[in-house]
Amino acid sequence: MTRTLMFQGTGSDVGKSLLVAGLCRAYSKRGLNVRPFKPQNMSNNAAVTVEGGEIGRAQALQARAAGVSPSIHMNPVLLKPETDTGAQVVVQGKVVMTAKARDYHALKPQLMGQVLESFQIIGEDADLVLVEGAGSAAEVNLRAADIANFGFALAADVPVVLIGDIDRGGVIASIVGTHVLLDDAERALLKGYIINKFRGDAALFSDADDVIAERTGLKSFGLLPWFTDARVLPAEDAMSLQGDTGNSSGDIVICVPRLSRIANFDDLDPLMNEDGVAVRIIDAGDPLSADADMVLLPGSKATMADLAYLRQQGWDVDIAGHVRRGGLVVGLCGGYQMLGRRLSDPSGIEGVSGDVDGLGLLDVETVLLDDKTLETVTGTATGGENVHGYEMHLGLSEGPDRHRPWLTLDDGRSEGAISPDGLVMGSYVHGIFAADGFRRAFLDAIRSGRHHGLAYEARVEETLDALAAHLEQHLDLDALLDVAAEIT
């Protein structure tokens, strides 16, 4: 028998992902075998699993918090937006199609069987499965085909706890209003609520609990204060990338243009958390900082479209000037492809087939291919430092600068490219800056010998432990465990 409990939100970005990660760590520290699960996720920040598939980055962090390897079954449906109205559909780790929003809505009932199959697989070796919903629990206009929130909860007969975000205001109305919009069968599964992101005097909220109880009959499982160190943990939503990030007075300034389809931006996290490094996220319409030591072009879900977007903002001119001044440029995955001389999409994978000129800063050309590369890798950088990460891309890049690879992988492959003057480099490997030795050596080369070091991986582990302790202190974890249902 496996116990299970689902956490749904009154809206997006109420803290569901972080809460589930903290509970995965807290209950695993109690000796339980815990697994995370999210039926449907929408994110361009993905992770590679042990099976060679992809899932949302939040579920990979939750798996890490639980002390297990990420699996495709922890997030059986992943939507990766490509346009304002369409997304790539990943089912049990593999891309199955690209669909417009209306077409995907019609497809959802067909996916419920695979969602429930993955849910059963995840529960086979677990004592406790913690399920995360998506968006709002009360999107009644989408209820008929829902697989993400109560549609899944009803199909799997899973109890639900509601999460409200007090920081955005109106939390009483959001809890009560959500309860009003649920039907009787959904309300029967709702066991209580948690108020998240609280700041101030907790005693002032006690009357609010009484109001919520009077209107809904729901139990409070706790008032959770703001967890400041959440910024250390990898973020999944690009909305979390706001302005200056990390140490605004850093002696190293790294400029990152916010691409319209930015993806896998957790590549920035180790740099954001490094002492003495200021990571500046540059929004549309703003120039890249003239005092930047490095420009980093991140991954993109639609490389050719984002290259056009980059040019629309005038960032191509800024980058060219940055290189002329002796500045460093790094491209990761889609950013690497943009740095080359040419990009070709003969099959129209990203839309209309055709070729476009790249930024011309690396002597390589990229052809987008139908087969997607999904694998974890290890290797060494040119300086001999160990690196680790994952590849998640469509495309092959070749050209003279590939003869100066940035990395040598342990399977013998050369990876990435470096310009003859050493100022421009790119790689398909995500996550390389999480390798402490490599990151420190890389930054030291910019600092010309001055050294500040961060053990990023260790800090993530410490933060997960601190988050678990935070939840133990402020939530009734015993009561939550009591309402978790046993499933076969």
BAMAR-822074 format. One record per residue (C-alpha): chain; residue in one letter; residue number from 1; z, y, x. Coordinates in steps of 0.2 Angstrom, whole numbers, plus 5000, padded with zeros to 4 digits. Last residue first. Example, Ala and Ser with C-alpha at 12.3 -4.5 7.8 and 13.67 -1.06 7.14 Angstrom:
<nodes>
NODE kette rest  nr   pz   py   px
NODE     A    S   2 5036 4995 5068
NODE     A    A   1 5039 4978 5062
</nodes>
This chain:
<nodes>
NODE kette rest  nr   pz   py   px
NODE     A    T 488 4978 5000 4985
NODE     A    I 487 4986 5017 4981
NODE     A    E 486 5004 5023 4982
NODE     A    A 485 5006 5041 4976
NODE     A    A 484 5013 5055 4986
NODE     A    V 483 5026 5063 4975
NODE     A    D 482 5041 5056 4986
NODE     A    L 481 5032 5062 5002
NODE     A    L 480 5031 5080 4996
NODE     A    A 479 5050 5079 4992
NODE     A    D 478 5054 5073 5009
NODE     A    L 477 5043 5086 5017
NODE     A    D 476 5053 5100 5008
NODE     A    L 475 5045 5115 5017
NODE     A    H 474 5052 5128 5028
NODE     A    Q 473 5060 5119 5043
NODE     A    E 472 5049 5104 5043
NODE     A    L 471 5034 5115 5041
NODE     A    H 470 5038 5125 5056
NODE     A    A 469 5043 5110 5067
NODE     A    A 468 5025 5103 5063
NODE     A    L 467 5017 5120 5068
NODE     A    A 466 5027 5120 5084
NODE     A    D 465 5021 5102 5088
NODE     A    L 464 5003 5108 5084
NODE     A    T 463 5006 5123 5095
NODE     A    E 462 5012 5112 5110
NODE     A    E 461 4997 5101 5108
NODE     A    V 460 4985 5116 5108
NODE     A    R 459 4994 5123 5123
NODE     A    A 458 4991 5106 5132
NODE     A    E 457 4973 5107 5129
NODE     A    Y 456 4972 5125 5135
NODE     A    A 455 4982 5124 5151
NODE     A    L 454 4980 5142 5154
NODE     A    G 453 4977 5149 5172
NODE     A    H 452 4977 5167 5179
NODE     A    H 451 4968 5169 5196
NODE     A    R 450 4961 5184 5205
NODE     A    G 449 4948 5177 5218
NODE     A    S 448 4933 5187 5214
NODE     A    R 447 4937 5189 5195
NODE     A    I 446 4921 5182 5190
NODE     A    A 445 4922 5167 5201
NODE     A    D 444 4940 5165 5196
NODE     A    L 443 4933 5163 5178
NODE     A    F 442 4922 5149 5181
NODE     A    A 441 4935 5140 5192
NODE     A    R 440 4948 5142 5179
NODE     A    R 439 4937 5136 5165
NODE     A    F 438 4932 5121 5176
NODE     A    G 437 4949 5116 5180
NODE     A    D 436 4955 5118 5162
NODE     A    A 435 4942 5108 5153
NODE     A    A 434 4942 5117 5136
NODE     A    F 433 4927 5128 5143
NODE     A    I 432 4916 5113 5142
NODE     A    G 431 4918 5112 5123
NODE     A    H 430 4899 5111 5118
NODE     A    V 429 4887 5103 5129
NODE     A    Y 428 4869 5109 5126
NODE     A    S 427 4869 5120 5142
NODE     A    G 426 4864 5137 5148
NODE     A    M 425 4865 5148 5163
NODE     A    V 424 4860 5165 5168
NODE     A    L 423 4866 5175 5183
NODE     A    G 422 4863 5162 5196
NODE     A    D 421 4849 5171 5205
NODE     A    P 420 4837 5157 5203
NODE     A    S 419 4842 5154 5184
NODE     A    I 418 4853 5140 5179
NODE     A    A 417 4849 5125 5168
NODE     A    G 416 4858 5112 5157
NODE     A    E 415 4861 5094 5159
NODE     A    S 414 4857 5082 5173
NODE     A    R 413 4858 5064 5167
NODE     A    G 412 4868 5051 5178
NODE     A    D 411 4878 5043 5164
NODE     A    D 410 4893 5053 5170
NODE     A    L 409 4884 5069 5166
NODE     A    T 408 4879 5082 5180
NODE     A    L 407 4881 5100 5174
NODE     A    W 406 4873 5117 5177
NODE     A    P 405 4856 5109 5181
NODE     A    R 404 4845 5118 5194
NODE     A    H 403 4829 5108 5192
NODE     A    R 402 4831 5112 5174
NODE     A    D 401 4826 5130 5179
NODE     A    P 400 4808 5123 5182
NODE     A    G 399 4806 5118 5163
NODE     A    E 398 4812 5107 5149
NODE     A    S 397 4823 5109 5134
NODE     A    L 396 4823 5096 5120
NODE     A    G 395 4828 5099 5102
NODE     A    L 394 4840 5096 5088
NODE     A    H 393 4858 5098 5093
NODE     A    M 392 4876 5091 5094
NODE     A    E 391 4881 5087 5111
NODE     A    Y 390 4900 5084 5115
NODE     A    G 389 4913 5090 5127
NODE     A    H 388 4920 5085 5144
NODE     A    V 387 4920 5094 5161
NODE     A    N 386 4927 5089 5178
NODE     A    E 385 4925 5102 5192
NODE     A    G 384 4913 5099 5206
NODE     A    G 383 4906 5117 5208
NODE     A    T 382 4890 5112 5200
NODE     A    A 381 4899 5105 5185
NODE     A    T 380 4905 5087 5183
NODE     A    G 379 4903 5075 5169
NODE     A    T 378 4909 5069 5152
NODE     A    V 377 4900 5067 5136
NODE     A    T 376 4903 5064 5117
NODE     A    E 375 4887 5061 5107
NODE     A    L 374 4876 5067 5093
NODE     A    T 373 4858 5071 5097
NODE     A    K 372 4848 5074 5081
NODE     A    D 371 4830 5066 5080
NODE     A    D 370 4818 5077 5071
NODE     A    L 369 4813 5087 5086
NODE     A    L 368 4814 5106 5091
NODE     A    V 367 4804 5109 5106
NODE     A    T 366 4812 5120 5119
NODE     A    E 365 4804 5129 5135
NODE     A    V 364 4813 5133 5151
NODE     A    D 363 4812 5146 5164
NODE     A    L 362 4828 5155 5159
NODE     A    L 361 4830 5173 5155
NODE     A    G 360 4814 5173 5144
NODE     A    L 359 4822 5179 5129
NODE     A    G 358 4813 5167 5118
NODE     A    D 357 4795 5169 5112
NODE     A    V 356 4792 5160 5095
NODE     A    D 355 4782 5145 5090
NODE     A    G 354 4777 5138 5073
NODE     A    S 353 4783 5127 5058
NODE     A    V 352 4791 5136 5043
NODE     A    G 351 4808 5131 5039
NODE     A    E 350 4821 5126 5053
NODE     A    I 349 4813 5108 5054
NODE     A    G 348 4796 5115 5052
NODE     A    S 347 4788 5100 5061
NODE     A    P 346 4781 5109 5076
NODE     A    D 345 4796 5120 5079
NODE     A    S 344 4793 5127 5096
NODE     A    L 343 4804 5139 5106
NODE     A    R 342 4798 5149 5121
NODE     A    R 341 4803 5157 5137
NODE     A    G 340 4821 5151 5137
NODE     A    L 339 4837 5160 5133
NODE     A    M 338 4836 5156 5115
NODE     A    Q 337 4838 5138 5118
NODE     A    Y 336 4854 5140 5127
NODE     A    G 335 4861 5151 5113
NODE     A    G 334 4857 5136 5101
NODE     A    C 333 4867 5124 5113
NODE     A    L 332 4878 5136 5123
NODE     A    G 331 4870 5151 5132
NODE     A    V 330 4879 5160 5146
NODE     A    V 329 4874 5177 5153
NODE     A    L 328 4882 5185 5168
NODE     A    G 327 4880 5203 5173
NODE     A    G 326 4871 5210 5188
NODE     A    R 325 4866 5227 5181
NODE     A    R 324 4849 5220 5177
NODE     A    V 323 4857 5206 5168
NODE     A    H 322 4866 5218 5156
NODE     A    G 321 4850 5228 5153
NODE     A    A 320 4841 5212 5147
NODE     A    I 319 4856 5208 5136
NODE     A    D 318 4856 5225 5128
NODE     A    V 317 4838 5224 5125
NODE     A    D 316 4839 5207 5117
NODE     A    W 315 4854 5214 5107
NODE     A    G 314 4843 5226 5098
NODE     A    Q 313 4851 5221 5081
NODE     A    Q 312 4834 5215 5074
NODE     A    R 311 4831 5205 5091
NODE     A    L 310 4847 5195 5088
NODE     A    Y 309 4841 5192 5070
NODE     A    A 308 4825 5185 5076
NODE     A    L 307 4834 5174 5088
NODE     A    D 306 4845 5169 5074
NODE     A    A 305 4831 5163 5063
NODE     A    M 304 4824 5153 5078
NODE     A    T 303 4841 5145 5081
NODE     A    A 302 4846 5140 5064
NODE     A    K 301 4863 5132 5064
NODE     A    S 300 4867 5142 5079
NODE     A    G 299 4878 5139 5095
NODE     A    P 298 4885 5154 5105
NODE     A    L 297 4877 5167 5116
NODE     A    L 296 4890 5172 5129
NODE     A    V 295 4888 5189 5137
NODE     A    M 294 4898 5191 5153
NODE     A    D 293 4907 5204 5163
NODE     A    A 292 4905 5216 5148
NODE     A    D 291 4907 5235 5152
NODE     A    A 290 4891 5240 5142
NODE     A    S 289 4898 5232 5127
NODE     A    L 288 4884 5224 5116
NODE     A    P 287 4878 5237 5104
NODE     A    D 286 4884 5237 5085
NODE     A    G 285 4873 5236 5070
NODE     A    A 284 4878 5218 5067
NODE     A    D 283 4895 5213 5073
NODE     A    I 282 4900 5211 5091
NODE     A    I 281 4915 5198 5094
NODE     A    R 280 4924 5204 5110
NODE     A    V 279 4933 5191 5120
NODE     A    A 278 4945 5199 5131
NODE     A    V 277 4952 5188 5146
NODE     A    G 276 4967 5192 5156
NODE     A    D 275 4977 5178 5149
NODE     A    E 274 4966 5164 5142
NODE     A    N 273 4968 5161 5123
NODE     A    M 272 4951 5168 5118
NODE     A    L 271 4943 5159 5132
NODE     A    P 270 4949 5142 5126
NODE     A    D 269 4944 5147 5108
NODE     A    L 268 4926 5152 5112
NODE     A    D 267 4918 5135 5111
NODE     A    D 266 4927 5134 5094
NODE     A    F 265 4911 5144 5089
NODE     A    N 264 4903 5128 5084
NODE     A    A 263 4890 5137 5074
NODE     A    I 262 4884 5155 5071
NODE     A    R 261 4871 5157 5057
NODE     A    S 260 4870 5176 5056
NODE     A    L 259 4874 5178 5075
NODE     A    R 258 4890 5187 5080
NODE     A    P 257 4886 5193 5097
NODE     A    V 256 4899 5187 5110
NODE     A    C 255 4904 5199 5124
NODE     A    I 254 4916 5193 5137
NODE     A    V 253 4927 5206 5146
NODE     A    I 252 4937 5200 5161
NODE     A    D 251 4952 5211 5166
NODE     A    G 250 4959 5209 5149
NODE     A    S 249 4966 5223 5139
NODE     A    S 248 4960 5216 5122
NODE     A    N 247 4969 5200 5126
NODE     A    G 246 4963 5187 5113
NODE     A    T 245 4950 5192 5100
NODE     A    D 244 4942 5210 5099
NODE     A    G 243 4933 5211 5082
NODE     A    Q 242 4935 5198 5069
NODE     A    L 241 4930 5179 5071
NODE     A    S 240 4941 5171 5058
NODE     A    M 239 4926 5174 5046
NODE     A    A 238 4917 5161 5056
NODE     A    D 237 4928 5148 5047
NODE     A    E 236 4933 5132 5057
NODE     A    A 235 4946 5139 5069
NODE     A    P 234 4952 5130 5084
NODE     A    L 233 4971 5132 5086
NODE     A    V 232 4978 5146 5097
NODE     A    R 231 4976 5158 5082
NODE     A    A 230 4989 5148 5072
NODE     A    D 229 5002 5154 5084
NODE     A    T 228 5008 5167 5072
NODE     A    F 227 5013 5155 5058
NODE     A    W 226 5017 5166 5043
NODE     A    P 225 5032 5160 5033
NODE     A    L 224 5030 5145 5021
NODE     A    L 223 5039 5146 5004
NODE     A    G 222 5043 5129 4999
NODE     A    F 221 5039 5113 4988
NODE     A    S 220 5040 5123 4972
NODE     A    K 219 5040 5113 4956
NODE     A    L 218 5028 5117 4942
NODE     A    G 217 5033 5119 4924
NODE     A    T 216 5018 5131 4922
NODE     A    R 215 5024 5148 4914
NODE     A    E 214 5042 5146 4916
NODE     A    A 213 5041 5138 4933
NODE     A    I 212 5029 5152 4940
NODE     A    V 211 5041 5165 4933
NODE     A    D 210 5056 5156 4941
NODE     A    D 209 5047 5155 4958
NODE     A    A 208 5044 5173 4957
NODE     A    D 207 5062 5177 4955
NODE     A    S 206 5066 5169 4971
NODE     A    F 205 5053 5179 4981
NODE     A    L 204 5064 5193 4986
NODE     A    A 203 5076 5181 4995
NODE     A    A 202 5062 5177 5007
NODE     A    D 201 5063 5194 5015
NODE     A    G 200 5047 5198 5024
NODE     A    R 199 5030 5189 5028
NODE     A    F 198 5024 5174 5018
NODE     A    K 197 5008 5165 5024
NODE     A    N 196 5009 5151 5011
NODE     A    I 195 5017 5148 4994
NODE     A    I 194 5017 5129 4991
NODE     A    Y 193 5014 5121 4974
NODE     A    G 192 5019 5107 4962
NODE     A    K 191 5015 5090 4956
NODE     A    L 190 4997 5093 4948
NODE     A    L 189 4990 5076 4943
NODE     A    A 188 4995 5079 4925
NODE     A    R 187 4987 5096 4925
NODE     A    E 186 4970 5088 4929
NODE     A    A 185 4971 5077 4914
NODE     A    D 184 4976 5091 4903
NODE     A    D 183 4962 5103 4908
NODE     A    L 182 4964 5116 4922
NODE     A    L 181 4961 5134 4919
NODE     A    V 180 4979 5139 4914
NODE     A    H 179 4986 5131 4930
NODE     A    T 178 4974 5141 4941
NODE     A    G 177 4979 5157 4932
NODE     A    V 176 4998 5153 4935
NODE     A    I 175 4995 5150 4954
NODE     A    S 174 4983 5164 4956
NODE     A    A 173 4993 5176 4945
NODE     A    I 172 5009 5173 4956
NODE     A    V 171 4999 5174 4972
NODE     A    G 170 4992 5191 4968
NODE     A    G 169 4991 5198 4986
NODE     A    R 168 4981 5192 5001
NODE     A    D 167 4996 5188 5011
NODE     A    I 166 5004 5177 4997
NODE     A    D 165 4991 5163 4999
NODE     A    G 164 4993 5149 4986
NODE     A    I 163 4992 5131 4990
NODE     A    L 162 4993 5118 4975
NODE     A    V 161 4999 5100 4977
NODE     A    V 160 4989 5086 4970
NODE     A    P 159 4992 5068 4965
NODE     A    V 158 4977 5056 4968
NODE     A    D 157 4970 5045 4955
NODE     A    A 156 4954 5042 4965
NODE     A    A 155 4941 5048 4952
NODE     A    L 154 4954 5061 4945
NODE     A    A 153 4957 5068 4963
NODE     A    F 152 4939 5068 4967
NODE     A    G 151 4934 5078 4952
NODE     A    F 150 4950 5088 4955
NODE     A    N 149 4944 5095 4971
NODE     A    A 148 4929 5091 4982
NODE     A    I 147 4918 5079 4972
NODE     A    D 146 4914 5091 4957
NODE     A    A 145 4899 5087 4946
NODE     A    A 144 4906 5094 4929
NODE     A    R 143 4918 5105 4937
NODE     A    L 142 4906 5118 4945
NODE     A    N 141 4909 5132 4932
NODE     A    V 140 4927 5127 4932
NODE     A    E 139 4930 5133 4950
NODE     A    A 138 4949 5131 4947
NODE     A    A 137 4954 5121 4963
NODE     A    S 136 4947 5135 4974
NODE     A    G 135 4938 5132 4990
NODE     A    A 134 4938 5114 4997
NODE     A    G 133 4952 5101 4995
NODE     A    E 132 4961 5093 5009
NODE     A    V 131 4968 5075 5008
NODE     A    L 130 4983 5068 5017
NODE     A    V 129 4982 5049 5019
NODE     A    L 128 4999 5040 5022
NODE     A    D 127 5003 5023 5029
NODE     A    A 126 4986 5021 5036
NODE     A    D 125 4975 5007 5042
NODE     A    E 124 4965 5004 5026
NODE     A    G 123 4967 5021 5019
NODE     A    I 122 4952 5029 5029
NODE     A    I 121 4941 5015 5023
NODE     A    Q 120 4946 5018 5005
NODE     A    F 119 4942 5036 5006
NODE     A    S 118 4925 5033 5014
NODE     A    E 117 4920 5022 5000
NODE     A    L 116 4927 5035 4987
NODE     A    V 115 4916 5048 4996
NODE     A    Q 114 4901 5036 4996
NODE     A    G 113 4902 5033 4978
NODE     A    M 112 4905 5051 4974
NODE     A    L 111 4888 5055 4982
NODE     A    Q 110 4877 5052 4967
NODE     A    P 109 4887 5064 4957
NODE     A    K 108 4884 5078 4970
NODE     A    L 107 4865 5077 4969
NODE     A    A 106 4863 5090 4955
NODE     A    H 105 4874 5102 4964
NODE     A    Y 104 4864 5099 4979
NODE     A    D 103 4848 5104 4970
NODE     A    R 102 4856 5120 4964
NODE     A    A 101 4862 5125 4981
NODE     A    K 100 4846 5122 4990
NODE     A    A  99 4845 5106 4999
NODE     A    T  98 4842 5099 5017
NODE     A    M  97 4842 5081 5019
NODE     A    V  96 4851 5065 5025
NODE     A    V  95 4860 5071 5041
NODE     A    K  94 4872 5058 5047
NODE     A    G  93 4891 5057 5048
NODE     A    Q  92 4895 5049 5032
NODE     A    V  91 4884 5061 5023
NODE     A    V  90 4877 5077 5031
NODE     A    V  89 4868 5089 5020
NODE     A    Q  88 4859 5103 5028
NODE     A    A  87 4862 5119 5018
NODE     A    G  86 4853 5131 5006
NODE     A    T  85 4855 5147 4996
NODE     A    D  84 4861 5160 5009
NODE     A    T  83 4851 5150 5023
NODE     A    E  82 4856 5136 5035
NODE     A    P  81 4873 5131 5029
NODE     A    K  80 4880 5115 5036
NODE     A    L  79 4887 5105 5021
NODE     A    L  78 4898 5090 5026
NODE     A    V  77 4901 5075 5015
NODE     A    P  76 4911 5060 5021
NODE     A    N  75 4924 5070 5030
NODE     A    M  74 4937 5058 5037
NODE     A    H  73 4925 5044 5035
NODE     A    I  72 4915 5050 5050
NODE     A    S  71 4930 5047 5061
NODE     A    P  70 4940 5057 5072
NODE     A    S  69 4951 5048 5084
NODE     A    V  68 4970 5046 5080
NODE     A    G  67 4986 5056 5085
NODE     A    A  66 4989 5063 5068
NODE     A    A  65 4987 5081 5075
NODE     A    R  64 4971 5075 5084
NODE     A    A  63 4964 5069 5067
NODE     A    Q  62 4969 5085 5059
NODE     A    L  61 4959 5094 5073
NODE     A    A  60 4944 5083 5070
NODE     A    Q  59 4946 5086 5051
NODE     A    A  58 4945 5105 5054
NODE     A    R  57 4930 5103 5065
NODE     A    G  56 4920 5097 5050
NODE     A    I  55 4912 5080 5053
NODE     A    E  54 4898 5073 5064
NODE     A    G  53 4892 5056 5068
NODE     A    G  52 4892 5046 5084
NODE     A    E  51 4904 5033 5078
NODE     A    V  50 4918 5040 5088
NODE     A    T  49 4916 5057 5080
NODE     A    V  48 4906 5073 5085
NODE     A    A  47 4914 5089 5079
NODE     A    A  46 4907 5102 5067
NODE     A    N  45 4908 5121 5065
NODE     A    N  44 4894 5125 5054
NODE     A    S  43 4905 5123 5039
NODE     A    M  42 4906 5117 5021
NODE     A    N  41 4917 5102 5018
NODE     A    Q  40 4917 5088 5005
NODE     A    P  39 4929 5074 5003
NODE     A    K  38 4942 5079 5015
NODE     A    F  37 4953 5066 5023
NODE     A    P  36 4967 5066 5036
NODE     A    R  35 4975 5050 5042
NODE     A    V  34 4993 5046 5045
NODE     A    N  33 5002 5031 5053
NODE     A    L  32 5020 5036 5050
NODE     A    G  31 5033 5037 5064
NODE     A    R  30 5042 5053 5059
NODE     A    K  29 5031 5062 5072
NODE     A    S  28 5016 5056 5062
NODE     A    Y  27 5023 5065 5047
NODE     A    A  26 5025 5081 5056
NODE     A    R  25 5008 5080 5066
NODE     A    C  24 4998 5076 5050
NODE     A    L  23 5008 5089 5040
NODE     A    G  22 5003 5102 5053
NODE     A    A  21 4985 5098 5052
NODE     A    V  20 4986 5098 5033
NODE     A    L  19 4994 5115 5033
NODE     A    L  18 4981 5121 5045
NODE     A    S  17 4966 5115 5034
NODE     A    K  16 4974 5122 5018
NODE     A    G  15 4978 5139 5024
NODE     A    V  14 4973 5150 5009
NODE     A    D  13 4956 5152 5017
NODE     A    S  12 4946 5149 5001
NODE     A    G  11 4955 5150 4984
NODE     A    T  10 4969 5144 4973
NODE     A    G   9 4970 5129 4986
NODE     A    Q   8 4970 5110 4984
NODE     A    F   7 4981 5099 4994
NODE     A    M   6 4980 5080 4990
NODE     A    L   5 4993 5067 4993
NODE     A    T   4 4991 5048 4997
NODE     A    R   3 5003 5033 5000
NODE     A    T   2 4995 5017 5006
NODE     A    M   1 5000 5000 5000
</nodes>
